[in-house]
């Protein structure tokens, strides 16, 4: 329980990273978007916290923590998010469903892949790449799923850049403004992180409830032109239109 509490608490991560907090935040953003095992990392709340603790007043509340470099984060956080997602797309395009050909475990579940595939189908490739940035777990798995389903690399890169910049810089700026405006903001970081997580999963909860109400499965099997059945290859021509 303590481990779960720590994982969800961005203050714990920043305290753990100490003087390397700025570099650590960049590494976590890359890992969450580029490495499948990074799906449990606190991307949303950590970005907001990084913005908050880029102010000297807030950073003083964590022993050994110097204020994070806000200009550096504004420039490099989008870069790390974009490179990470591009890596995920490349791996999905290269290895296809073999990447996910593994039994469920405490960390990995086939449901995560199905959710990412469902959102890819529901919103279409371009919108899904942007919107997935704001949905935990989906933002990790959608990138390799997009590659697996044959989304054109250049098209993915364009919308990956749009989503990556809006997501990272938007949350960093929000955190910076809150950190400057609210006294003793460090006391509200963990409750704020929980609120951010809850707001992020609302789309998933709504879809699950909607489909259960209609008598269907929690995450329907995609059926459109971007879906690749397990035994079939995608039509790249269709995906490039």
C-alpha positions as CSV (number, residue, x, y, z in Angstrom):
1,X,0.0,0.0,0.0
2,X,2.9,2.3,0.8
3,X,4.5,1.5,-2.5
4,X,1.2,2.5,-4.4
5,X,1.0,5.7,-2.3
6,X,4.6,6.6,-3.3
7,X,4.1,5.8,-7.0
8,X,1.1,8.1,-7.1
9,X,2.8,10.9,-5.2
10,X,4.9,13.1,-7.5
11,X,6.5,14.7,-4.4
12,X,8.0,11.2,-3.6
13,X,9.4,11.0,-7.1
14,X,10.9,14.5,-6.9
15,X,12.4,13.9,-3.5
16,X,13.8,10.6,-4.7
17,X,15.4,12.3,-7.7
18,X,16.7,15.1,-5.6
19,X,19.3,17.3,-7.4
20,X,18.6,15.3,-10.6
21,X,14.9,16.0,-10.6
22,X,14.8,17.9,-13.9
23,X,16.6,15.1,-15.7
24,X,14.6,12.5,-13.9
25,X,11.3,14.0,-14.9
26,X,12.4,14.0,-18.6
27,X,13.5,10.4,-18.3
28,X,10.1,9.4,-16.8
29,X,8.2,11.2,-19.5
30,X,10.3,9.3,-22.1
31,X,9.8,6.0,-20.4
32,X,6.0,6.4,-19.9
33,X,5.5,7.2,-23.6
34,X,8.1,4.9,-25.2
35,X,8.5,1.8,-23.0
36,X,5.6,-0.5,-22.3
37,X,6.7,-1.1,-18.7
38,X,6.5,2.7,-18.1
39,X,2.7,2.8,-18.2
40,X,2.4,2.9,-14.4
41,X,4.5,6.1,-14.1
42,X,2.7,9.3,-13.1
43,X,3.0,11.4,-16.3
44,X,0.2,13.8,-15.8
45,X,0.7,14.6,-12.1
46,X,4.4,14.6,-12.4
47,X,4.3,17.3,-15.1
48,X,2.1,19.4,-13.0
49,X,4.3,18.9,-9.9
50,X,7.4,19.7,-12.0
51,X,5.8,23.0,-12.9
52,X,4.9,23.7,-9.2
53,X,8.3,22.8,-7.9
54,X,10.1,24.9,-10.5
55,X,9.3,27.8,-8.1
56,X,11.8,28.3,-5.3
57,X,9.0,28.6,-2.6
58,X,7.5,25.2,-3.4
59,X,10.9,23.5,-3.9
60,X,12.0,24.5,-0.4
61,X,9.3,22.2,1.0
62,X,11.2,19.1,-0.1
63,X,14.6,18.6,1.6
64,X,17.5,18.5,-0.9
65,X,15.4,19.6,-3.9
66,X,16.5,22.6,-5.9
67,X,13.9,24.4,-8.1
68,X,13.5,22.5,-11.4
69,X,14.5,24.3,-14.5
70,X,11.3,25.5,-16.0
71,X,12.8,26.7,-19.3
72,X,14.6,23.4,-19.8
73,X,11.4,21.4,-19.0
74,X,9.4,23.5,-21.5
75,X,11.8,22.7,-24.3
76,X,12.9,19.1,-23.5
77,X,9.7,17.6,-22.0
78,X,7.9,17.7,-25.4
79,X,11.0,16.4,-27.1
80,X,11.2,13.4,-24.7
81,X,7.5,12.8,-25.1
82,X,7.7,12.9,-28.8
83,X,10.8,10.7,-29.1
84,X,9.3,8.2,-26.6
85,X,6.1,7.9,-28.6
86,X,8.0,7.7,-31.9
87,X,10.0,4.8,-30.4
88,X,6.8,3.1,-29.4
89,X,5.4,3.5,-33.0
90,X,8.6,2.1,-34.5
91,X,8.5,-1.0,-32.3
92,X,4.9,-1.6,-33.0
93,X,5.5,-1.3,-36.8
94,X,8.5,-3.6,-36.6
95,X,7.3,-6.3,-34.3
96,X,3.5,-6.1,-34.7
97,X,1.4,-8.2,-32.3
98,X,4.5,-10.2,-31.2
99,X,5.1,-7.3,-28.9
100,X,1.9,-8.1,-27.0
101,X,2.1,-11.9,-27.4
102,X,2.4,-12.6,-23.7
103,X,0.1,-13.8,-20.9
104,X,-1.5,-11.4,-18.5
105,X,0.6,-10.5,-15.4
106,X,0.5,-8.0,-12.5
107,X,2.1,-5.4,-14.8
108,X,0.8,-6.4,-18.3
109,X,-2.8,-7.1,-19.4
110,X,-4.1,-7.7,-22.9
111,X,-6.9,-5.3,-21.9
112,X,-4.5,-2.4,-22.1
113,X,-3.8,-3.2,-25.8
114,X,-7.5,-3.6,-26.5
115,X,-8.3,-0.3,-25.0
116,X,-5.6,1.5,-27.0
117,X,-6.9,-0.3,-30.2
118,X,-10.4,0.7,-29.4
119,X,-9.6,4.4,-29.0
120,X,-7.5,4.3,-32.2
121,X,-10.6,3.0,-34.0
122,X,-13.1,5.2,-32.2
123,X,-11.5,8.5,-32.8
124,X,-9.4,7.7,-35.9
125,X,-5.6,7.7,-36.0
126,X,-4.9,11.5,-35.9
127,X,-7.3,12.4,-33.1
128,X,-6.4,9.3,-31.1
129,X,-2.7,10.1,-31.1
130,X,-3.4,13.5,-29.6
131,X,-6.2,12.5,-27.2
132,X,-4.4,9.5,-25.9
133,X,-1.8,11.8,-24.3
134,X,-4.4,12.6,-21.6
135,X,-5.5,9.1,-20.9
136,X,-3.3,7.0,-18.5
137,X,-2.2,3.6,-19.8
138,X,-3.8,4.3,-23.2
139,X,-1.0,7.0,-23.9
140,X,1.6,4.3,-23.4
141,X,0.0,1.5,-25.5
142,X,-1.5,3.5,-28.3
143,X,1.9,4.4,-29.9
144,X,2.9,0.8,-30.6
145,X,-0.7,0.0,-31.5
146,X,-0.6,2.8,-34.1
147,X,2.6,1.3,-35.6
148,X,1.2,-2.2,-35.4
149,X,-1.9,-1.1,-37.3
150,X,0.1,0.5,-40.0
151,X,-0.3,4.2,-39.4
152,X,2.0,6.1,-41.7
153,X,5.2,7.2,-39.8
154,X,5.1,10.8,-41.1
155,X,1.5,11.2,-40.2
156,X,2.1,9.8,-36.8
157,X,5.0,12.1,-36.3
158,X,2.9,15.2,-37.1
159,X,0.2,14.4,-34.6
160,X,2.6,13.0,-32.1
161,X,4.3,16.5,-32.0
162,X,1.0,18.2,-31.6
163,X,-0.1,16.0,-28.8
164,X,3.2,15.9,-27.1
165,X,3.6,19.7,-27.0
166,X,0.1,20.4,-25.8
167,X,0.3,17.7,-23.1
168,X,3.7,18.5,-21.6
169,X,3.8,22.2,-21.9
170,X,0.2,22.7,-21.0
171,X,0.5,20.8,-17.7
172,X,3.9,22.4,-16.9
173,X,2.5,25.9,-17.4
174,X,-0.6,25.0,-15.3
175,X,1.6,23.7,-12.5
176,X,3.9,26.8,-12.6
177,X,0.9,29.2,-12.4
178,X,-0.6,27.2,-9.5
179,X,2.7,27.1,-7.7
180,X,3.0,30.8,-7.9
181,X,-0.6,31.6,-6.9
182,X,-1.3,29.1,-4.1
183,X,0.5,29.4,-0.8
184,X,1.9,26.1,0.7
185,X,1.0,24.4,-2.5
186,X,3.2,21.4,-1.6
187,X,0.5,20.3,0.9
188,X,-2.0,19.8,-1.9
189,X,0.2,17.9,-4.4
190,X,-0.9,14.3,-3.6
191,X,-4.7,15.2,-3.5
192,X,-4.2,17.2,-6.7
193,X,-2.4,14.2,-8.3
194,X,-5.4,11.9,-7.4
195,X,-7.8,14.4,-8.9
196,X,-5.8,14.6,-12.1
197,X,-5.7,10.8,-12.3
198,X,-9.5,10.6,-11.7
199,X,-10.2,13.2,-14.4
200,X,-7.9,11.4,-16.8
201,X,-9.7,8.1,-16.5
202,X,-13.2,9.5,-16.8
203,X,-13.3,8.8,-20.6
204,X,-12.4,5.2,-20.0
205,X,-15.0,4.8,-17.2
206,X,-17.7,6.4,-19.4
207,X,-17.0,4.1,-22.3
208,X,-17.0,1.0,-20.0
209,X,-20.3,2.0,-18.4
210,X,-21.8,2.8,-21.7
211,X,-20.9,-0.5,-23.2
212,X,-22.0,-2.5,-20.2
213,X,-25.4,-0.6,-20.2
214,X,-25.8,-1.6,-23.9
215,X,-25.0,-5.2,-23.0
216,X,-21.6,-5.3,-24.7
217,X,-18.1,-5.9,-23.5
218,X,-16.1,-3.3,-21.6
219,X,-13.9,-2.6,-24.6
220,X,-15.4,-3.6,-27.9
221,X,-13.3,-5.2,-30.6
222,X,-12.4,-2.7,-33.3
223,X,-13.9,-3.5,-36.7
224,X,-13.0,-0.6,-39.0
225,X,-10.5,-0.2,-41.7
226,X,-7.6,0.4,-39.2
227,X,-8.2,-2.9,-37.4
228,X,-5.8,-5.8,-38.0
229,X,-7.2,-9.2,-37.0
230,X,-4.7,-11.4,-35.3
231,X,-4.2,-13.5,-38.4
232,X,-4.3,-10.8,-41.0
233,X,-2.0,-8.0,-42.2
234,X,-3.2,-4.4,-42.5
235,X,-3.8,-2.6,-45.8
236,X,-1.2,0.2,-45.6
237,X,-2.8,1.9,-48.6
238,X,-6.0,2.4,-46.6
239,X,-4.2,3.9,-43.6
240,X,-2.3,6.4,-45.7
241,X,-5.5,7.9,-47.3
